[in-house]
C-alpha cells in the first residue's frame, strides 16, 4: 500500500479535522509543505499513527487505508465497484445474449432485483421489465423506488399516442427514425422508461434500439475521419414549441459523439427532427459532416435490434448512449397504441446502486 | 437590440428586391447569393447545397406544427446537387431544383438568418443561443451585481428578461423587496419554469440545525464552495431568499467569480492551471434526507472546459471532496499545491456582503464560489434562508422566448 503524505494530512480523521456526522472534512489551516515527523504502527489496534511537522497527530485504521490504497489495481477496483461499472458495448448479433428481463413486482419487493436491474442498465444500457399493471401511476412508483423522476419541459410523465396536430414529432403515427430523446438539453435526461398500456394490433409499432457507443466504436476503428468529424463538429439541437401554455425554445450545441478528456464516450446526440436548420460551423465543414452523419445513420440502422412491446412491459434504456425508434403503425379508433414515458437521471440511479451494493454487502 | 437588428434585416431584404439580386451554383454543389453584381465579396452568402436540401421547408420535408425536419433521413443522398435556381424577387424566395427530382423554396430572410459567415454566426449564437459571459474581479462586484425589484420581476416580462440576462452574463444578480414568506423561491422559479429537484428535495432551508447531516446547516463559517459538485448533472443556478438575518456580526455572504480566478491562473501560473483542468477529483456526498439514503459520487477536475477551451464548470467543496482520490500517486502532491494556490486566490478575491430580509441572491453555481462567515446562533439571534435551484436549460429557454416576444 502506498499513500502520499499530504493526502494523509488532508484526510486526518481526528475531531478537529473531520466531522463524522456530516462525513465531512473540516476547514483546515495546514500548509502544503507539511511532512511526517514520525510513523508508528500499533499492532493491537491495527492503526497507523503519524506525528506531523506542524505538531498535529493523526491515526488511521487499516481497513480505511486499504480501501484507499493508491496502487493501480485498487484504484481500478474502486472505480468499477463503487463509482460506476464498466460499460460493455454490444452489436445487433450480441443483443440476444445481453438482453435481460425483470419482473415489475420483484423490483418493488426485492432490493437484490432492483440492484440487478440498475446494474444491467449501467453496463448494457438496456433492460426490459415485464408484468407491470396497466395503470397510469406505474412509472411514478418505479421511479420512487429508485429516487425521483426527472422533470423536463414536457412535465414529469408524457403520453405517446397518435395525436392529430401534435406539436412534437414523436406523437405522430408515422415511423419514428432512430434518435435520442432531448438532445437539445445540456442536461439531457439520462434514462428513458416507456410503459406500454396499449399496443397497436397492426403490423407496425415495433421498437428499434441500437447501442450507439458500439456504432461509435465501429466508426472509430473503420472510419476514423468520420469519427473525428462527428466527435468534433458542434451541432445545434433545438426544440421550439409550447406545453400546457408555457412556451419554450431549447437549444444545445454539441457534437453527435461526445468524448471526455480521456476519449471515453459521454453521450450521443441524434435526432433528425430536432437538429436545427441553424448550423453554426464554417461552410466548408458542412458536406464532410453530412457524409459522416449518413454513415453513422446507416450503421445505426444496421445494428438495430427490434422487438414489439406488449401491454405491461416497461422498456428502460440509457438515453445518453442508445438510439431508439419505432416503425410506423395504423392508428384508428380500434387500433390504438398508448405508451407512458418518464425519465430518471444517472446521478440518482447510481446513488441508489451504491446504497444497494453497500446494504446488500457487495462491497465488503 | 434584437428588434433593431430585425428591422435592419427587413430593410436589407426590402432593398434586395430593388437592387439587382443574383444567385448562382458554385463548385457544382453550393449556392451563392449576391445582393448586387458589383457588391463586395463579404456581402455574398454561400450556402452548402447538402444543407439546403436537408432543410427543405416543403410540407413533405418539414413538419411546421412541430417545427421539425421529417424527410426520410435513412434515404438521404449526401451527394445531392442543385441543378437549377430561380430567384423570385417579388415573393423574396429562392427556388431550387435538385438532382433527386425534388424542388425547394426558401425565404430570403430565412436564408440570411442562417448565413454561414463567421460574424453572422457569432451574432446568432450570442443573441439566440447564450450571451457571452463577462468575468469580474471581486473589487468590481458593486458594478456588475445588478439589483432588480422583486415585484417587477414577477409582473413585468422586461424586468424578468433583464434579471435573467444579468444572471447569464455576470453569474450573479440580486432582487430586493420580496415578501418574507417561504414561498418566494418557488414563485420565482415558476415564473421562469420550474425548480430543479435534488437529493435534498425542491426547496431547502439554511438555518443552524444541531446534529445536521449537511455541513451547510451549521452556524460555523462556511468556506467558499460550489453546491453539489458530486452530481454529473449539477444544479445550475442557486436562488437564496433571506427571510431572517442574524443581528450578530457574522452571517455575511462571500462570492467570487471562479472563472475569473481560473483565467488568472491560466495567465499567471499555467502549470497549476493545467493540473486543475486535467486531474479528476472524486466529489461525494453520503447521507440521507427524508428517510431516503443517498451516496453520490462524480469524478471531474476542479476546472472544466469544453473542446474550445471555454469554461463550463468549476467544482470545489472541501467537505465534499472524497478521501478516495483515484489518481496515480505521483500526481497527488503537485495537485495539492495547485489546489492550494487556487483556493488562496479565490479567498483573496472574494467579495463580502450581507443579505437583508426580503433580498434574493441568485448566482450561477457552475461558475461562482460562495461561502458564509460564521455567526452566533441563539434563540434571539437566528438566520433563516430558503433556497432552491434552477437549471440553465430552463432559464435560457425562457430568455429566448422573452427575447422573441419583444
Boltz contact constraints between the chains, C-beta under 6 A:
constraints:
  - contact:
      token1: [A, 2]
      token2: [B, 329]
      max_distance: 6.0
  - contact:
      token1: [A, 4]
      token2: [B, 329]
      max_distance: 6.0
  - contact:
      token1: [A, 4]
      token2: [B, 332]
      max_distance: 6.0
  - contact:
      token1: [A, 4]
      token2: [B, 333]
      max_distance: 6.0
  - contact:
      token1: [A, 6]
      token2: [B, 333]
      max_distance: 6.0
  - contact:
      token1: [A, 6]
      token2: [B, 336]
      max_distance: 6.0
  - contact:
      token1: [A, 7]
      token2: [B, 332]
      max_distance: 6.0
  - contact:
      token1: [A, 11]
      token2: [B, 323]
      max_distance: 6.0
  - contact:
      token1: [A, 22]
      token2: [B, 213]
      max_distance: 6.0
  - contact:
      token1: [A, 22]
      token2: [B, 214]
      max_distance: 6.0
  - contact:
      token1: [A, 22]
      token2: [B, 215]
      max_distance: 6.0
  - contact:
      token1: [A, 23]
      token2: [B, 286]
      max_distance: 6.0
  - contact:
      token1: [A, 24]
      token2: [B, 215]
      max_distance: 6.0
  - contact:
      token1: [A, 24]
      token2: [B, 319]
      max_distance: 6.0
  - contact:
      token1: [A, 25]
      token2: [B, 318]
      max_distance: 6.0
  - contact:
      token1: [A, 25]
      token2: [B, 319]
      max_distance: 6.0
  - contact:
      token1: [A, 27]
      token2: [B, 223]
      max_distance: 6.0
  - contact:
      token1: [A, 32]
      token2: [B, 336]
      max_distance: 6.0
  - contact:
      token1: [A, 32]
      token2: [B, 337]
      max_distance: 6.0
  - contact:
      token1: [A, 32]
      token2: [B, 340]
      max_distance: 6.0
  - contact:
      token1: [A, 68]
      token2: [B, 324]
      max_distance: 6.0
  - contact:
      token1: [A, 70]
      token2: [B, 329]
      max_distance: 6.0
  - contact:
      token1: [A, 75]
      token2: [B, 326]
      max_distance: 6.0
  - contact:
      token1: [A, 78]
      token2: [B, 326]
      max_distance: 6.0
  - contact:
      token1: [A, 79]
      token2: [B, 326]
      max_distance: 6.0
  - contact:
      token1: [A, 83]
      token2: [B, 297]
      max_distance: 6.0
  - contact:
      token1: [A, 167]
      token2: [B, 65]
      max_distance: 6.0
  - contact:
      token1: [A, 167]
      token2: [B, 66]
      max_distance: 6.0
  - contact:
      token1: [A, 168]
      token2: [B, 66]
      max_distance: 6.0
  - contact:
      token1: [A, 169]
      token2: [B, 66]
      max_distance: 6.0
  - contact:
      token1: [A, 169]
      token2: [B, 68]
      max_distance: 6.0
  - contact:
      token1: [A, 177]
      token2: [B, 73]
      max_distance: 6.0
  - contact:
      token1: [A, 185]
      token2: [B, 393]
      max_distance: 6.0
  - contact:
      token1: [A, 186]
      token2: [B, 393]
      max_distance: 6.0
  - contact:
      token1: [A, 187]
      token2: [B, 233]
      max_distance: 6.0
  - contact:
      token1: [A, 187]
      token2: [B, 393]
      max_distance: 6.0
  - contact:
      token1: [A, 240]
      token2: [B, 67]
      max_distance: 6.0
  - contact:
      token1: [A, 247]
      token2: [B, 401]
      max_distance: 6.0
  - contact:
      token1: [A, 248]
      token2: [B, 397]
      max_distance: 6.0
  - contact:
      token1: [A, 249]
      token2: [B, 397]
      max_distance: 6.0
  - contact:
      token1: [A, 249]
      token2: [B, 400]
      max_distance: 6.0
  - contact:
      token1: [A, 249]
      token2: [B, 401]
      max_distance: 6.0
  - contact:
      token1: [A, 250]
      token2: [B, 397]
      max_distance: 6.0
  - contact:
      token1: [A, 251]
      token2: [B, 129]
      max_distance: 6.0
  - contact:
      token1: [A, 272]
      token2: [B, 69]
      max_distance: 6.0
  - contact:
      token1: [A, 272]
      token2: [B, 73]
      max_distance: 6.0
  - contact:
      token1: [A, 273]
      token2: [B, 68]
      max_distance: 6.0
  - contact:
      token1: [A, 273]
      token2: [B, 69]
      max_distance: 6.0
  - contact:
      token1: [A, 277]
      token2: [B, 55]
      max_distance: 6.0
  - contact:
      token1: [A, 278]
      token2: [B, 114]
      max_distance: 6.0
  - contact:
      token1: [A, 280]
      token2: [B, 121]
      max_distance: 6.0
  - contact:
      token1: [A, 280]
      token2: [B, 125]
      max_distance: 6.0
  - contact:
      token1: [A, 283]
      token2: [B, 46]
      max_distance: 6.0
  - contact:
      token1: [A, 283]
      token2: [B, 48]
      max_distance: 6.0
  - contact:
      token1: [A, 283]
      token2: [B, 116]
      max_distance: 6.0
  - contact:
      token1: [A, 286]
      token2: [B, 48]
      max_distance: 6.0
  - contact:
      token1: [A, 286]
      token2: [B, 51]
      max_distance: 6.0
  - contact:
      token1: [A, 287]
      token2: [B, 48]
      max_distance: 6.0
  - contact:
      token1: [A, 287]
      token2: [B, 50]
      max_distance: 6.0
  - contact:
      token1: [A, 290]
      token2: [B, 50]
      max_distance: 6.0
  - contact:
      token1: [A, 290]
      token2: [B, 78]
      max_distance: 6.0
  - contact:
      token1: [A, 291]
      token2: [B, 78]
      max_distance: 6.0
  - contact:
      token1: [A, 294]
      token2: [B, 78]
      max_distance: 6.0
  - contact:
      token1: [A, 345]
      token2: [B, 233]
      max_distance: 6.0
  - contact:
      token1: [A, 347]
      token2: [B, 231]
      max_distance: 6.0
  - contact:
      token1: [A, 347]
      token2: [B, 232]
      max_distance: 6.0
  - contact:
      token1: [A, 347]
      token2: [B, 233]
      max_distance: 6.0
  - contact:
      token1: [A, 351]
      token2: [B, 294]
      max_distance: 6.0
  - contact:
      token1: [A, 351]
      token2: [B, 295]
      max_distance: 6.0
  - contact:
      token1: [A, 351]
      token2: [B, 296]
      max_distance: 6.0
  - contact:
      token1: [A, 354]
      token2: [B, 295]
      max_distance: 6.0
  - contact:
      token1: [A, 355]
      token2: [B, 293]
      max_distance: 6.0
  - contact:
      token1: [A, 355]
      token2: [B, 295]
      max_distance: 6.0
